[in-house]
Amino acid sequence: ASLSYPILNDYLREELQFKGLIITDAMDMGAIKSAYSPEDAAVAAFSAGTDILLMPEHIPSAQQAIKTAVQDGRISEERLNSSLERIIRLKFEKGMFKSNYKYVEKISDTYKKSLHSELKSRLITE
C-alpha cells in the first residue's frame, strides 16, 4: 500500500476524505528492498501520495531521488507542497513550534507562509 497511488489517493484521500499525514511502512523491509532501489522506492512512495517515508534504506539517496524527481518534473511542486503543508500544519496543531519557539504566536500568518516558502525552497535547492 505504501507504493500504491490507487490506495493512497483514490481510496484514502478521495473516497475516505483522509486529510492527515500518510506515513509508509518501513521502507527498508525485504519486500521493497528486493524489488526497488532505495531511490526508486522513495520516489514511488512519494509519488503514490506518502507524506513521510519511514526508515528509507539510505536517507541521503532517498532525499536526493525525491529532489531530482521534483526538479525533472516527475513529482510536481504542488505535490511536494501538499505534503509540506500537512506536516507543518500538524506541527502547529500539536504545538511543536510553541514549545520550541516561544515567539511563534506573535508571527503573522503572512510571515508563516513566507517561512513555509523558505522551507520549500531549501528542500528543493539543497
All heavy atoms as an XYZ file, in Angstrom:
996
protein
N       0.816     -1.201      0.000
C       0.000      0.000      0.000
C       0.859      1.264      0.000
O       0.438      2.284     -0.529
C      -0.929      0.002      1.204
N       2.061      1.215      0.584
C       2.931      2.398      0.650
C       3.323      2.920     -0.729
O       3.694      4.083     -0.858
C       4.207      2.077      1.436
O       3.923      1.858      2.791
N       3.239      2.072     -1.738
C       3.636      2.463     -3.091
C       2.444      2.550     -4.050
O       2.626      2.714     -5.247
C       4.661      1.465     -3.651
C       5.887      1.186     -2.788
C       6.789      0.168     -3.475
C       6.654      2.442     -2.471
N       1.235      2.454     -3.528
C       0.042      2.363     -4.373
C      -0.720      3.682     -4.459
O      -1.373      4.097     -3.494
C      -0.890      1.271     -3.838
O      -2.105      1.283     -4.547
N      -0.700      4.303     -5.615
C      -1.465      5.531     -5.842
C      -2.969      5.289     -5.669
O      -3.636      6.076     -5.006
C      -1.152      6.095     -7.231
C      -1.816      7.422     -7.490
C      -1.165      8.609     -7.174
C      -3.096      7.498     -8.027
C      -1.775      9.839     -7.390
C      -3.718      8.716     -8.248
C      -3.045      9.884     -7.927
O      -3.651     11.095     -8.131
N      -3.522      4.212     -6.235
C      -4.964      3.983     -6.056
C      -5.373      3.855     -4.583
O      -6.423      4.350     -4.183
C      -5.234      2.683     -6.821
C      -4.158      2.621     -7.845
C      -2.943      3.231     -7.185
N      -4.545      3.209     -3.779
C      -4.893      3.054     -2.363
C      -4.736      4.376     -1.619
O      -5.627      4.799     -0.882
C      -4.042      1.953     -1.698
C      -4.454      0.585     -2.250
C      -4.198      1.989     -0.172
C      -3.572     -0.566     -1.799
N      -3.595      5.047     -1.801
C      -3.329      6.256     -1.026
C      -4.133      7.459     -1.491
O      -4.594      8.252     -0.662
C      -1.830      6.589     -1.060
C      -0.903      5.525     -0.467
C       0.543      6.001     -0.511
C      -1.303      5.155      0.946
N      -4.316      7.610     -2.778
C      -5.025      8.783     -3.292
C      -6.496      8.513     -3.573
O      -7.357      9.181     -3.015
C      -4.341      9.327     -4.548
C      -3.173     10.196     -4.177
O      -3.362     11.310     -3.729
N      -1.967      9.670     -4.329
N      -6.752      7.553     -4.443
C      -8.145      7.307     -4.834
C      -9.001      6.870     -3.646
O     -10.108      7.375     -3.458
C      -8.208      6.251     -5.938
C      -7.476      6.678     -7.203
O      -7.199      7.889     -7.351
O      -7.160      5.805     -8.026
N      -8.479      5.952     -2.851
C      -9.275      5.429     -1.746
C      -9.127      6.279     -0.480
O     -10.112      6.802      0.049
C      -8.897      3.969     -1.462
C      -9.750      3.336     -0.396
C     -11.101      3.088     -0.620
C      -9.207      3.014      0.839
C     -11.898      2.533      0.368
C      -9.999      2.448      1.826
C     -11.336      2.209      1.591
O     -12.125      1.664      2.569
N      -7.896      6.409      0.019
C      -7.701      7.086      1.303
C      -8.015      8.576      1.238
O      -8.797      9.091      2.042
C      -6.262      6.856      1.777
C      -5.924      7.229      3.208
C      -6.803      6.481      4.203
C      -4.452      6.924      3.490
N      -7.431      9.283      0.284
C      -7.641     10.738      0.208
C      -9.006     11.100     -0.383
O      -9.695     11.952      0.156
C      -6.546     11.396     -0.640
C      -5.174     11.358     -0.018
C      -4.897     12.583      0.824
N      -3.525     12.535      1.292
C      -3.179     12.718      2.546
N      -4.104     12.989      3.455
N      -1.932     12.645      2.916
N      -9.373     10.463     -1.489
C     -10.612     10.852     -2.178
C     -11.863     10.218     -1.558
O     -12.753     10.911     -1.114
C     -10.523     10.498     -3.668
C      -9.423     11.237     -4.419
C      -9.600     12.743     -4.415
O     -10.752     13.215     -4.497
O      -8.578     13.452     -4.318
N     -11.910      8.894     -1.543
C     -13.124      8.230     -1.077
C     -13.350      8.413      0.427
O     -14.448      8.730      0.864
C     -13.078      6.736     -1.420
C     -14.399      6.036     -1.164
C     -14.407      4.607     -1.672
O     -13.703      4.309     -2.665
O     -15.126      3.795     -1.059
N     -12.301      8.225      1.224
C     -12.445      8.348      2.674
C     -12.221      9.772      3.179
O     -12.436     10.045      4.361
C     -11.481      7.397      3.394
C     -11.696      5.906      3.145
C     -10.652      5.081      3.893
C     -13.100      5.485      3.555
N     -11.785     10.664      2.290
C     -11.549     12.078      2.640
C     -10.536     12.253      3.781
O     -10.663     13.149      4.610
C     -12.864     12.779      2.991
C     -13.826     12.877      1.821
C     -13.287     13.785      0.725
O     -13.028     14.950      0.966
N     -13.099     13.246     -0.471
N      -9.508     11.401      3.816
C      -8.478     11.487      4.850
C      -7.595     12.692      4.574
O      -7.054     12.850      3.482
C      -7.635     10.206      4.870
C      -6.549     10.221      5.905
C      -6.866     10.143      7.253
C      -5.220     10.309      5.532
C      -5.867     10.153      8.218
C      -4.220     10.324      6.490
C      -4.536     10.245      7.836
N      -7.459     13.565      5.561
C      -6.698     14.815      5.406
C      -5.367     14.783      6.146
O      -4.577     15.717      6.052
C      -7.519     16.013      5.919
C      -8.870     16.159      5.263
C      -8.751     16.568      3.840
C     -10.142     16.798      3.246
N     -10.191     16.558      1.832
N      -5.103     13.736      6.917
C      -3.899     13.669      7.742
C      -2.667     13.225      6.983
O      -2.666     13.114      5.754
N      -1.617     12.990      7.750
C      -0.347     12.537      7.173
C      -0.420     11.066      6.811
O      -0.977     10.259      7.558
C       0.788     12.715      8.183
C       1.214     14.122      8.517
C       2.337     14.100      9.554
C       1.663     14.871      7.287
N       0.183     10.740      5.697
C       0.350      9.341      5.316
C       1.826      9.014      5.481
O       2.683      9.686      4.905
C      -0.093      9.084      3.862
C      -1.583      9.385      3.704
C       0.234      7.643      3.461
C      -2.082      9.271      2.265
N       2.092      7.993      6.282
C       3.460      7.559      6.552
C       3.594      6.125      6.066
O       2.715      5.291      6.315
C       3.771      7.646      8.063
C       3.549      9.084      8.548
C       5.192      7.178      8.355
C       3.638      9.255     10.050
N       4.676      5.841      5.373
C       4.872      4.494      4.842
C       5.122      3.490      5.953
O       5.435      3.847      7.083
C       6.106      4.427      3.906
O       7.290      4.676      4.676
C       6.001      5.373      2.753
N       5.043      2.248      5.587
C       5.604      1.173      6.395
C       7.126      1.302      6.244
O       7.606      2.117      5.452
C       5.093     -0.170      5.854
C       5.299     -1.328      6.822
O       5.947     -1.126      7.871
O       4.825     -2.425      6.526
N       7.898      0.518      6.958
C       9.357      0.594      6.876
C       9.817      0.364      5.433
O       9.527     -0.670      4.840
C       9.995     -0.421      7.799
N      10.502      1.356      4.899
C      10.950      1.265      3.505
C      12.153      0.338      3.339
O      12.525      0.011      2.220
C      11.297      2.663      2.983
C      10.119      3.616      2.929
S       8.858      3.112      1.742
C       9.719      3.415      0.212
N      12.754     -0.092      4.450
C      13.899     -0.993      4.357
C      13.506     -2.464      4.516
O      14.353     -3.335      4.648
C      14.982     -0.615      5.368
C      14.544     -0.769      6.815
O      13.340     -0.990      7.076
O      15.418     -0.659      7.695
N      12.184     -2.724      4.467
C      11.753     -4.118      4.594
C      12.065     -4.897      3.310
O      12.197     -4.324      2.228
C      10.272     -4.201      4.941
C       9.327     -3.722      3.882
S       7.634     -3.925      4.455
C       6.857     -2.593      3.592
N      12.177     -6.193      3.457
C      12.592     -7.056      2.360
C      11.744     -6.960      1.108
O      12.265     -6.999     -0.008
N      10.430     -6.837      1.262
C       9.545     -6.793      0.097
C       9.860     -5.596     -0.800
O       9.748     -5.692     -2.020
C       8.089     -6.744      0.546
N      10.245     -4.485     -0.210
C      10.577     -3.303     -1.005
C      12.022     -3.381     -1.473
O      12.317     -3.140     -2.642
C      10.300     -2.006     -0.211
C       8.789     -1.841     -0.025
C      10.897     -0.791     -0.920
C       8.365     -0.648      0.779
N      12.939     -3.740     -0.570
C      14.360     -3.807     -0.925
C      14.634     -4.799     -2.058
O      15.511     -4.566     -2.878
C      15.195     -4.214      0.292
C      15.393     -3.113      1.287
C      16.067     -3.532      2.568
C      17.285     -4.393      2.399
N      17.995     -4.636      3.669
N      13.862     -5.872     -2.086
C      14.115     -6.889     -3.112
C      13.617     -6.465     -4.495
O      14.064     -7.003     -5.506
C      13.473     -8.218     -2.719
O      12.063     -8.099     -2.712
N      12.726     -5.497     -4.548
C      12.136     -5.105     -5.830
C      12.540     -3.708     -6.300
O      12.402     -3.411     -7.487
C      10.611     -5.181     -5.735
N      13.022     -2.857     -5.392
C      13.314     -1.458     -5.729
C      14.642     -1.019     -5.145
O      15.015     -1.450     -4.053
C      12.235     -0.522     -5.147
C      10.851     -0.747     -5.651
C       9.988     -1.625     -5.004
C      10.379     -0.064     -6.767
C       8.700     -1.824     -5.460
C       9.085     -0.254     -7.226
C       8.255     -1.137     -6.570
O       6.975     -1.331     -7.023
N      15.304     -0.125     -5.849
C      16.467      0.551     -5.265
C      15.940      1.530     -4.217
O      14.758      1.897     -4.252
C      17.242      1.311     -6.347
O      16.488      2.437     -6.788
N      16.790      1.976     -3.278
C      16.316      2.968     -2.293
C      15.746      4.216     -2.968
O      14.751      4.786     -2.510
C      17.563      3.296     -1.483
C      18.447      2.118     -1.629
C      18.165      1.573     -3.015
N      16.370      4.614     -4.067
C      15.935      5.817     -4.782
C      14.573      5.602     -5.442
O      13.680      6.442     -5.314
C      16.970      6.218     -5.836
C      18.332      6.555     -5.280
C      19.218      5.341     -4.986
O      18.856      4.202     -5.338
O      20.283      5.546     -4.378
N      14.422      4.489     -6.140
C      13.151      4.204     -6.817
C      12.019      4.017     -5.812
O      10.884      4.442     -6.048
C      13.273      2.968     -7.711
C      14.129      3.215     -8.939
O      14.365      4.390     -9.292
O      14.584      2.220     -9.547
N      12.310      3.376     -4.678
C      11.287      3.172     -3.655
C      10.828      4.507     -3.078
O       9.633      4.725     -2.873
C      11.826      2.267     -2.540
N      11.765      5.407     -2.838
C      11.415      6.722     -2.279
C      10.525      7.498     -3.239
O       9.496      8.054     -2.835
C      12.684      7.514     -1.968
N      10.905      7.535     -4.497
C      10.119      8.273     -5.492
C       8.758      7.618     -5.688
O       7.734      8.307     -5.766
C      10.888      8.390     -6.826
C      10.000      8.953     -7.927
C      12.133      9.266     -6.645
N       8.720      6.300     -5.722
C       7.440      5.596     -5.891
C       6.498      5.880     -4.720
O       5.308      6.155     -4.922
C       7.678      4.096     -6.034
N       7.014      5.823     -3.504
C       6.174      6.065     -2.328
C       5.675      7.508     -2.304
O       4.498      7.760     -2.046
C       6.950      5.746     -1.052
N       6.560      8.443     -2.582
C       6.151      9.848     -2.559
C       5.161     10.131     -3.688
O       4.164     10.811     -3.486
C       7.369     10.771     -2.652
C       7.062     12.177     -2.238
C       7.005     12.517     -0.898
C       6.795     13.148     -3.185
C       6.691     13.808     -0.508
C       6.480     14.439     -2.803
C       6.425     14.768     -1.458
N       5.419      9.578     -4.855
C       4.503      9.756     -5.988
C       3.139      9.143     -5.713
O       2.124      9.636     -6.189
C       5.095      9.124     -7.253
O       6.276      9.784     -7.622
N       3.118      8.081     -4.938
C       1.857      7.412     -4.605
C       1.011      8.231     -3.645
O      -0.183      8.004     -3.533
C       2.140      6.035     -4.010
N       1.643      9.180     -2.929
C       0.879     10.022     -2.024
C       1.370     10.045     -0.592
O       0.775     10.680      0.268
N       2.466      9.361     -0.329
C       3.033      9.345      1.016
C       3.576     10.723      1.366
O       4.152     11.402      0.524
C       4.172      8.312      1.074
O       3.628      7.020      0.882
C       4.908      8.359      2.372
N       3.409     11.111      2.628
C       3.969     12.370      3.110
C       5.329     12.165      3.767
O       6.213     13.001      3.647
C       3.029     13.027      4.124
C       1.697     13.397      3.508
O       1.697     14.105      2.483
O       0.660     12.959      4.030
N       5.479     11.070      4.495
C       6.711     10.794      5.230
C       7.125      9.352      4.965
O       6.316      8.430      5.109
C       6.518     11.011      6.745
C       6.175     12.480      7.026
C       7.760     10.585      7.525
C       5.847     12.781      8.480
N       8.394      9.170      4.612
C       8.939      7.838      4.393
C       9.569      7.346      5.691
O      10.459      7.999      6.238
C      10.009      7.852      3.300
C       9.519      7.820      1.867
C       8.750      9.058      1.498
C      10.690      7.611      0.932
N       9.104      6.209      6.192
C       9.620      5.626      7.411
C      10.779      4.694      7.087
O      10.630      3.769      6.291
C       8.512      4.851      8.130
C       8.894      4.125      9.418
C       9.291      5.132     10.490
C       7.754      3.254      9.891
N      11.915      4.972      7.662
C      13.101      4.125      7.559
C      13.518      3.799      6.127
O      13.660      2.631      5.765
C      12.893      2.832      8.354
C      12.678      3.064      9.831
S      12.131      1.607     10.766
C      13.290      0.367     10.280
N      13.757      4.829      5.295
C      14.292      4.512      3.975
C      15.648      3.815      4.132
O      16.373      4.082      5.103
C      14.443      5.861      3.286
C      14.166      6.895      4.296
C      13.627      6.255      5.522
N      15.969      2.947      3.217
C      17.204      2.173      3.321
C      18.433      3.075      3.391
O      19.365      2.812      4.140
C      17.312      1.222      2.129
C      18.460      0.268      2.227
C      18.507     -0.718      1.085
O      17.579     -0.747      0.257
O      19.486     -1.460      1.024
N      18.426      4.148      2.625
C      19.542      5.100      2.635
C      18.953      6.502      2.519
O      18.543      6.917      1.437
C      20.505      4.798      1.482
C      21.765      5.582      1.540
N      22.011      6.636      0.699
C      22.844      5.479      2.353
C      23.192      7.152      0.980
N      23.717      6.466      1.983
N      18.895      7.216      3.641
C      18.200      8.504      3.697
C      18.740      9.520      2.688
O      17.957     10.121      1.948
C      18.200      9.072      5.137
C      17.346      8.178      6.021
C      17.680     10.508      5.172
C      17.466      8.469      7.507
N      20.060      9.748      2.604
C      20.545     10.735      1.623
C      20.144     10.395      0.186
O      19.797     11.283     -0.592
C      22.068     10.716      1.805
C      22.280     10.237      3.209
C      21.164      9.250      3.447
N      20.172      9.121     -0.166
C      19.772      8.722     -1.523
C      18.282      8.964     -1.753
O      17.883      9.408     -2.838
C      20.070      7.236     -1.761
O      21.445      6.997     -1.717
N      17.475      8.675     -0.755
C      16.028      8.901     -0.869
C      15.740     10.387     -1.025
O      14.936     10.787     -1.878
C      15.309      8.333      0.353
N      16.397     11.213     -0.212
C      16.203     12.665     -0.308
C      16.609     13.171     -1.690
O      15.878     13.953     -2.310
C      17.027     13.389      0.760
C      16.516     13.188      2.152
C      17.464     13.746      3.198
O      18.686     13.728      3.033
N      16.910     14.234      4.284
N      17.757     12.747     -2.157
C      18.240     13.201     -3.460
C      17.332     12.737     -4.582
O      17.062     13.481     -5.530
C      19.676     12.733     -3.713
C      20.272     13.250     -5.001
C      20.326     14.771     -5.060
O      20.760     15.418     -4.124
N      19.861     15.345     -6.157
N      16.834     11.526     -4.479
C      15.947     10.997     -5.524
C      14.659     11.805     -5.613
O      14.188     12.125     -6.713
C      15.637      9.526     -5.256
N      14.091     12.170     -4.464
C      12.864     12.971     -4.473
C      13.161     14.372     -5.001
O      12.409     14.909     -5.812
C      12.220     13.003     -3.074
C      11.661     11.609     -2.748
C      11.119     14.053     -3.000
C      11.182     11.444     -1.328
N      14.274     14.943     -4.578
C      14.669     16.266     -5.069
C      14.831     16.242     -6.592
O      14.315     17.108     -7.296
C      15.978     16.697     -4.409
C      16.513     18.007     -4.911
C      17.838     18.337     -4.248
C      18.486     19.533     -4.913
N      19.800     19.825     -4.360
N      15.518     15.242     -7.093
C      15.719     15.113     -8.545
C      14.384     14.931     -9.264
O      14.157     15.521    -10.323
C      16.669     13.934     -8.849
O      17.930     14.189     -8.212
C      16.876     13.744    -10.340
N      13.492     14.134     -8.685
C      12.175     13.911     -9.300
C      11.369     15.206     -9.362
O      10.630     15.429    -10.326
C      11.416     12.828     -8.542
N      11.512     16.066     -8.360
C      10.833     17.372     -8.394
C      11.477     18.249     -9.468
O      10.775     18.881    -10.262
C      10.871     18.060     -7.007
C      10.385     19.507     -7.099
C      10.041     17.285     -6.004
N      12.791     18.263     -9.502
C      13.499     19.110    -10.460
C      13.219     18.712    -11.907
O      13.108     19.573    -12.775
C      15.007     19.075    -10.194
C      15.381     19.789     -8.921
C      16.837     19.589     -8.533
O      17.464     18.592     -8.879
N      17.375     20.542     -7.789
N      13.101     17.411    -12.167
C      12.873     16.996    -13.557
C      11.385     16.822    -13.895
O      11.038     16.393    -14.988
C      13.686     15.753    -13.916
C      13.252     14.479    -13.214
O      12.106     14.400    -12.714
O      14.063     13.536    -13.170
N      10.507     17.150    -12.938
C       9.077     17.179    -13.227
C       8.318     15.887    -13.007
O       7.111     15.839    -13.235
N       8.983     14.839    -12.561
C       8.252     13.596    -12.285
C       7.351     13.750    -11.070
O       6.324     13.086    -10.956
C       9.214     12.420    -12.075
C       9.883     11.965    -13.363
C      10.844     10.836    -13.104
N      12.014     11.386    -12.406
C      12.734     10.724    -11.504
N      12.431      9.488    -11.174
N      13.777     11.296    -10.931
N       7.744     14.606    -10.140
C       6.916     14.969     -8.988
C       6.701     16.472     -9.084
O       7.659     17.227     -9.229
C       7.596     14.611     -7.654
C       7.764     13.094     -7.520
C       6.804     15.176     -6.470
C       8.566     12.661     -6.305
N       5.462     16.901     -9.008
C       5.184     18.333     -9.126
C       5.497     19.058     -7.821
O       5.464     18.469     -6.739
C       3.720     18.567     -9.501
O       2.887     18.235     -8.405
N       5.773     20.345     -7.949
C       5.973     21.164     -6.754
C       4.681     21.208     -5.940
O       4.727     21.261     -4.712
C       6.422     22.576     -7.128
C       7.877     22.643     -7.510
C       8.387     24.063     -7.592
O       8.040     24.885     -6.727
O       9.142     24.339     -8.534
N       3.545     21.177     -6.616
C       2.257     21.157     -5.922
C       2.158     19.922     -5.025
O       1.693     20.004     -3.886
C       1.113     21.184     -6.932
C      -0.250     21.172     -6.297
C      -1.370     21.167     -7.332
O      -1.110     20.948     -8.533
O      -2.517     21.372     -6.906
N       2.597     18.786     -5.531
C       2.586     17.537     -4.752
C       3.500     17.667     -3.534
O       3.140     17.290     -2.415
C       3.015     16.367     -5.655
C       3.312     15.079     -4.938
C       2.047     14.454     -4.325
N       2.446     13.395     -3.439
C       2.684     13.554     -2.136
N       2.527     14.710     -1.550
N       3.063     12.539     -1.404
N       4.701     18.208     -3.731
C       5.641     18.431     -2.635
C       5.034     19.382     -1.605
O       5.060     19.119     -0.402
C       6.959     18.988     -3.168
C       8.016     19.346     -2.131
C       8.492     18.112     -1.384
C       9.183     20.054     -2.801
N       4.454     20.462     -2.086
C       3.865     21.458     -1.185
C       2.729     20.878     -0.360
O       2.562     21.235      0.805
C       3.367     22.667     -1.970
C       4.497     23.506     -2.496
O       5.617     23.432     -2.018
N       4.206     24.304     -3.504
N       1.932     19.999     -0.953
C       0.809     19.439     -0.197
C       1.312     18.631      0.997
O       0.738     18.703      2.086
C      -0.107     18.603     -1.093
O       0.559     17.466     -1.580
N       2.392     17.895      0.818
C       2.962     17.158      1.952
C       3.564     18.102      2.976
O       3.369     17.932      4.184
C       4.032     16.161      1.473
O       3.434     15.036      0.898
N       4.300     19.095      2.506
C       4.898     20.062      3.431
C       3.816     20.778      4.241
O       3.965     20.971      5.449
C       5.735     21.087      2.672
C       7.042     20.575      2.082
C       7.684     21.646      1.209
C       7.991     20.126      3.164
N       2.754     21.148      3.592
C       1.660     21.828      4.294
C       1.037     20.936      5.361
O       0.769     21.392      6.473
C       0.599     22.292      3.302
C       1.060     23.457      2.456
C       0.127     23.776      1.305
O      -1.009     23.245      1.269
O       0.540     24.557      0.441
N       0.823     19.658      5.046
C       0.249     18.747      6.041
C       1.194     18.571      7.234
O       0.766     18.555      8.388
C      -0.079     17.393      5.408
C      -1.377     17.385      4.636
C      -1.781     15.982      4.208
N      -0.955     15.466      3.135
C      -1.194     15.676      1.838
N      -2.235     16.407      1.461
N      -0.406     15.160      0.923
N       2.483     18.444      6.946
C       3.468     18.257      8.019
C       3.538     19.501      8.901
O       3.466     19.412     10.130
C       4.847     17.915      7.426
C       4.818     16.534      6.766
C       5.934     17.985      8.508
C       6.004     16.236      5.864
N       3.660     20.659      8.291
C       3.773     21.901      9.052
C       2.485     22.185      9.822
O       2.518     22.578     10.984
C       4.168     23.069      8.131
C       5.608     22.864      7.643
C       4.019     24.414      8.833
C       6.037     23.791      6.532
N       1.326     21.950      9.180
C       0.041     22.170      9.864
C      -0.055     21.303     11.114
O      -0.446     21.769     12.187
C      -1.128     21.891      8.933
C      -2.476     22.202      9.566
C      -3.693     21.998      8.676
N      -3.457     21.898      7.259
C      -3.550     20.755      6.557
N      -3.885     19.629      7.151
N      -3.339     20.741      5.259
N       0.315     20.035     11.002
C       0.240     19.139     12.153
C       1.194     19.599     13.259
O       0.840     19.569     14.438
C       0.559     17.699     11.745
C       0.458     16.674     12.875
C      -0.975     16.592     13.415
C       0.923     15.309     12.397
N       2.365     20.038     12.883
C       3.312     20.532     13.890
C       2.743     21.742     14.622
O       2.875     21.843     15.842
C       4.655     20.870     13.244
C       5.442     19.635     12.868
C       6.797     19.996     12.300
C       7.607     18.744     12.026
N       8.991     19.068     11.669
N       2.100     22.652     13.886
C       1.463     23.796     14.543
C       0.315     23.341     15.434
O       0.179     23.792     16.573
C       0.959     24.827     13.520
C       1.990     25.841     13.135
C       2.622     25.760     11.916
C       2.326     26.876     13.999
C       3.582     26.688     11.557
C       3.280     27.815     13.655
C       3.920     27.726     12.426
N      -0.526     22.431     14.931
C      -1.667     21.947     15.708
C      -1.241     21.258     16.998
O      -1.908     21.376     18.026
C      -2.512     20.973     14.875
C      -3.304     21.628     13.778
C      -3.965     20.620     12.835
O      -3.859     19.392     13.075
O      -4.574     21.071     11.848
N      -0.126     20.555     16.953
C       0.359     19.822     18.122
C       1.246     20.677     19.015
O       1.750     20.195     20.030
C       1.124     18.558     17.690
C       0.261     17.561     16.946
C      -0.881     17.080     17.816
C      -1.779     16.104     17.091
N      -2.969     15.758     17.835
N       1.427     21.944     18.658
C       2.195     22.855     19.496
C       3.690     22.663     19.430
O       4.414     23.132     20.300
N       4.170     21.995     18.413
C       5.598     21.735     18.333
C       6.410     23.017     18.188
O       7.528     23.093     18.670
C       5.908     20.763     17.197
C       5.340     19.389     17.451
S       5.629     18.259     16.091
C       7.363     17.900     16.353
N       5.855     23.994     17.519
C       6.577     25.247     17.368
C       6.458     26.079     18.638
O       7.388     26.761     19.032
C       6.078     26.033     16.155
C       6.417     25.369     14.854
C       5.421     24.817     14.067
C       7.715     25.294     14.409
C       5.721     24.197     12.866
C       8.038     24.678     13.213
C       7.036     24.129     12.435
N       5.312     25.997     19.300
C       5.112     26.770     20.532
C       6.077     26.321     21.620
O       6.635     27.142     22.335
C       3.680     26.620     21.035
C       2.662     27.326     20.191
C       1.286     27.135     20.766
C       0.249     27.743     19.854
N      -1.105     27.532     20.335
N       6.240     25.026     21.770
C       7.099     24.535     22.837
C       8.567     24.821     22.553
O       9.353     24.970     23.470
C       6.884     23.036     23.054
O       7.248     22.310     21.901
N       8.921     24.905     21.305
C      10.321     25.129     20.950
C      10.635     26.587     20.660
O      11.762     27.018     20.824
C      10.697     24.287     19.728
C      10.643     22.807     20.039
O      11.047     22.385     21.112
N      10.126     22.027     19.118
N       9.652     27.317     20.196
C       9.883     28.693     19.795
C       8.767     29.564     20.369
O       7.697     29.653     19.803
C       9.894     28.817     18.260
C      10.878     27.878     17.613
C      10.454     26.680     17.060
C      12.223     28.181     17.571
C      11.355     25.806     16.467
C      13.132     27.317     16.991
C      12.687     26.135     16.440
O      13.573     25.276     15.860
N       9.029     30.210     21.447
C       8.012     30.988     22.161
C       7.470     32.152     21.337
O       6.392     32.644     21.586
C       8.592     31.510     23.467
C       9.140     30.401     24.335
C       8.457     30.381     25.660
C       9.054     29.330     26.541
N       8.306     28.153     26.655
N       8.186     32.579     20.318
C       7.766     33.743     19.530
C       6.767     33.406     18.443
O       6.219     34.293     17.822
C       8.979     34.426     18.894
C       9.713     33.564     17.912
C       9.321     33.520     16.579
C      10.787     32.780     18.303
C       9.984     32.714     15.668
C      11.452     31.978     17.403
C      11.052     31.947     16.085
O      11.701     31.159     15.187
N       6.495     32.144     18.189
C       5.654     31.752     17.062
C       4.257     32.367     17.142
O       3.689     32.761     16.129
C       5.578     30.214     16.929
C       4.497     29.793     15.951
C       6.915     29.670     16.489
N       3.691     32.482     18.338
C       2.349     33.061     18.461
C       2.305     34.499     17.960
O       1.270     34.985     17.540
C       1.883     33.023     19.924
C       1.590     31.618     20.395
C       1.172     31.588     21.859
O       1.504     32.511     22.614
O       0.498     30.609     22.221
N       3.441     35.169     17.976
C       3.490     36.571     17.571
C       3.743     36.743     16.070
O       3.691     37.847     15.566
C       4.592     37.295     18.357
C       4.328     37.294     19.841
C       5.453     37.929     20.602
C       5.167     37.824     22.093
N       6.257     38.317     22.901
N       4.011     35.651     15.394
C       4.310     35.723     13.965
C       3.004     35.796     13.176
O       2.076     35.023     13.408
C       5.136     34.502     13.506
C       6.489     34.486     14.220
C       5.328     34.509     11.998
C       7.307     33.255     13.936
N       2.948     36.707     12.231
C       1.744     36.848     11.410
C       1.591     35.663     10.468
O       2.554     34.963     10.146
C       1.835     38.138     10.594
O       2.811     37.999      9.580
N       0.359     35.441     10.007
C       0.107     34.374      9.038
C       0.900     34.597      7.758
O       1.389     33.648      7.153
C      -1.387     34.276      8.717
C      -2.180     33.652      9.861
O      -1.574     32.962     10.698
O      -3.402     33.865      9.900
N       1.034     35.851      7.358
C       1.800     36.159      6.145
C       3.243     35.716      6.314
O       3.824     35.096      5.425
C       1.741     37.672      5.837
O       0.379     38.049      5.688
C       2.524     38.005      4.581
N       3.819     36.009      7.470
C       5.211     35.625      7.701
C       5.339     34.112      7.804
O       6.312     33.532      7.322
C       5.761     36.312      8.951
C       7.245     36.091      9.111
C       8.143     36.622      8.194
C       7.752     35.344     10.163
C       9.501     36.406      8.317
C       9.100     35.128     10.295
C       9.982     35.665      9.381
O      11.326     35.445      9.509
N       4.355     33.438      8.413
C       4.392     31.978      8.492
C       4.402     31.382      7.085
O       5.108     30.418      6.818
C       3.198     31.448      9.291
C       3.315     31.682     10.776
C       2.057     31.215     11.493
C       2.095     31.627     12.951
N       0.842     31.363     13.633
N       3.626     31.978      6.176
C       3.606     31.495      4.797
C       4.962     31.709      4.129
O       5.424     30.874      3.364
C       2.497     32.181      4.000
C       1.123     31.694      4.392
C       0.038     32.400      3.622
C      -1.333     31.974      4.138
N      -2.417     32.705      3.516
N       5.618     32.824      4.434
C       6.940     33.059      3.840
C       7.957     32.078      4.422
O       8.858     31.625      3.718
C       7.392     34.508      4.016
O       7.806     34.764      5.328
N       7.814     31.725      5.700
C       8.692     30.707      6.280
C       8.489     29.370      5.579
O       9.440     28.645      5.293
C       8.425     30.555      7.781
C       8.874     31.686      8.687
C       8.409     31.431     10.120
C      10.374     31.868      8.646
N       7.229     29.043      5.302
C       6.921     27.811      4.576
C       7.581     27.833      3.194
O       8.173     26.851      2.764
C       5.405     27.645      4.449
C       5.016     26.487      3.590
N       4.655     26.644      2.283
C       4.964     25.170      3.846
C       4.390     25.469      1.762
N       4.569     24.565      2.685
N       7.490     28.967      2.513
C       8.114     29.087      1.190
C       9.616     28.910      1.277
O      10.231     28.270      0.421
C       7.795     30.450      0.563
O       6.426     30.552      0.318
N      10.211     29.460      2.324
C      11.655     29.309      2.504
C      12.017     27.851      2.748
O      12.980     27.334      2.185
C      12.137     30.175      3.673
C      13.632     30.096      3.868
C      14.116     30.957      5.027
O      13.427     31.919      5.400
O      15.186     30.636      5.552
N      11.216     27.156      3.570
C      11.454     25.741      3.803
C      11.378     24.957      2.500
O      12.221     24.114      2.208
C      10.421     25.167      4.787
C      10.678     25.341      6.252
C       9.455     24.879      7.042
C      11.890     24.567      6.699
N      10.352     25.227      1.704
C      10.171     24.547      0.424
C      11.376     24.802     -0.469
O      11.932     23.893     -1.073
C       8.898     25.026     -0.264
C       8.687     24.400     -1.630
C       7.503     25.020     -2.341
C       7.937     26.300     -2.984
N       6.994     26.864     -3.919
N      11.814     26.048     -0.516
C      12.950     26.419     -1.359
C      14.212     25.670     -0.915
O      14.958     25.165     -1.745
C      13.169     27.931     -1.281
O      14.324     28.285     -1.971
N      14.421     25.596      0.384
C      15.600     24.883      0.885
C      15.554     23.417      0.527
O      16.566     22.825      0.170
C      15.706     25.039      2.393
C      16.179     26.387      2.828
C      16.345     26.400      4.319
N      16.671     27.740      4.789
C      16.791     28.055      6.046
N      16.611     27.143      6.978
N      17.087     29.292      6.388
N      14.374     22.804      0.637
C      14.251     21.393      0.308
C      14.539     21.132     -1.162
O      15.125     20.120     -1.525
C      12.855     20.889      0.655
C      12.579     20.718      2.140
C      11.106     20.438      2.361
C      13.410     19.588      2.719
N      14.139     22.054     -2.007
C      14.314     21.859     -3.445
C      15.751     22.159     -3.865
O      16.299     21.482     -4.723
C      13.318     22.717     -4.226
C      11.908     22.173     -4.003
C      13.640     22.754     -5.710
C      10.810     23.023     -4.570
N      16.396     23.155     -3.243
C      17.724     23.562     -3.702
C      18.879     22.927     -2.973
O      19.998     22.989     -3.448
C      17.869     25.096     -3.624
O      17.687     25.516     -2.276
C      16.883     25.803     -4.526
N      18.648     22.341     -1.819
C      19.772     21.752     -1.085
C      20.044     20.346     -1.511
O      19.273     19.630     -2.007
C      19.503     21.809      0.426
C      19.591     23.221      0.946
C      19.393     23.299      2.454
O      19.108     22.282      3.106
O      19.522     24.406      2.972
